[in-house]
């Protein structure tokens, strides 16, 4: 058990694991009103009761079999292949991302673009003004791999040793993305 938790962490941890106060109370052997009072700072609980709460949270954490859907970023940022490289640079800069998927107008994944692919195009002697006017599809890389939302984290980790990101699908539709940094936060 992590011994560095603070009483103020209870609500944050409970919410991070998708638990209601009632659910946390049930698994920790306490009442929902007691959990509410602790979270509100209205009582000073005994050490044993706090220990029960954190043990319950840790057990949820350990028993939670995580999958791709559990760590994916649903705020998927992407660009169309017929948009300009300038547009891609602008989107990446404004969104503070270094890569993104490329879609066609029917929303099918056709490739990916990254800061690296743009810099590589510059390194091949492309004039920056001409490069920024090119279509994304002219310099894009192959698409990120697609995985189903129920794919286990071990599979995601193995894929991310070879690729910068994976796209998460549900019934064939892209619903999110996982990058290495998302995996490290899990």
N, C-alpha and C positions, 0 to 999 in steps of 0.2 A: 504494500500500500504506500502511496505517495505521502510522506509525512510533511510536506510543505504546503498543504492546503490551509486555507484560512476560512473562517466562518463566512466571509463575504463571497467565497467561491461556490458555496452550496447552490445558490440560485443559478449561477452561470453554468455550472457543471450539469445541474438537473436539466436545464433548457438545452444544453449542447447534446444531451443524450435523448432529447425528445420526451422527457418524463414530465408528468403533471405532479403537483405536490402530493396528490392522493396516491399516485403510483409509487413515488419515492417513500412515502409514509408506509405503505404496505410492505415494500421489500426491506425497509430498515426496521420494521417492528414498532414504529411510532405513529402518532396520530397526524392527520393532515393539518389540524390546527396548530400542532406543535411545530411542524415544518414551517408553516406560514409565519409563526411568531419568531422563529430563528431567522428566517430570511428577512423579516421586517426589522430585526434587531431589537425586538421587544423583550426577549428573555436571554439569559446567559445560561446555555445548556451545560449539562455535565459532560465531562470528558468521554464517558462511556457512550452517551447518546450521540455525540458528535462522531465518535469512532464508528458507531453503527451506521450512521448516514454515509460516511466516506467509504466504508467497506461495501455498502450497498451500491454506491456509484461505481466503485472499482469492479465489482462483480458484473455489473451491466456492461461496463467498458470491455472486460475480458470476454464476456459471453456474446458480445455483439459481433457476429460474423460480418465483417465489412465487405462490401462489394463495390463495383464501379459507381453505382447510383449514389452510394453513401458519401463519396468524396468528390464527385464531379462538380464542375462549375457550370451551372445552368445558364449563366449570363453569356452565352456563346456569342463571340464577336467574330464576324466573317466578312468576306468581300466577294463580289462577283468577278468572274474571270475576265469579263469585258470592261471592267473599270481600269483606270490608269494606275500605274505604279505610284504616282504622286498621291492618289487617293488612299492606297494601301499604307504608304508611309504616314500619312496624316492620321488614319484610323489607329495604327499601331502606336503612334506617339500620343495621341489624345487618350487612348485607353491604357497606356503603360503596359503594353504587351510586346513580345518580340517575335511572335508568330501567330498565324491564324489560318483557318481553312479557307479554301476557295470553292465557291459554288457556281453552278450555272444558273440560268434564269428559271429553271424548273426545280431549283433547290436540291440538285444532286451534287455530291462532293466530287470535284474534278481535280483538286490539287491542294497545295498549301504554299504559303509564302512566309518568308521570315526575313528578319534583318540580315541574316547571313546570306540568303539568296540574293538580296538586293546589293549587298556589299560585294559579293562574288561577281555579279554582273558589272559593277563598277570596275573591279579588278581585271576584267577581261577587256578593258579599254572602252567600255560604253560611255559615251558622252552623257553627263548627268542630266542635261536638259532633254536629250533624246530618250534616255532611260525613263525619266519621270513621265514622258508622254506615252510610253509603250503600255500595252495592255498587260495586266497581271498574268494572264494566261501565257504570255510570251516568255516569261522568266520563272514561272512557278515551279515548285518542286512536286514530286509525287504526293498524293493525298496521305494524311495521317491514317493509321490503321483504324478500322471500325471494330468496336466490341459491344456486346450486349450489356445492358444495365446490370445484369446479375453476374457478370464476370467477377471472379474472386480477385482480391487485391494482389495475390501472388502473381496472377497472370498479367495484371496491369503493370506491376513492377518489372516483370521480365520484358514486356513489350517496350517499356520506357527506357530500357538499357540500350535499345537500338533506335528509338524514335523520340522526338522532342515532345510529342503529345499523342493522345489517342482520342478519338471521337466516340462518344457513348450513344448507343442507339436503343430505341424501344420500338418493336414492330417495324424495323427497317427505317425509322425516322430518326435523324440526329437530334438528340435532346440535351447534349452537354459535351464538355471537353475535360480531359484530365491532363495536366502537365506534370513534370517532375516535381515542381514546387507544391502542387496540390497533394501529391502522394506523400511528400515529406511532412505535410501538415496533418495527415490522417492519424 
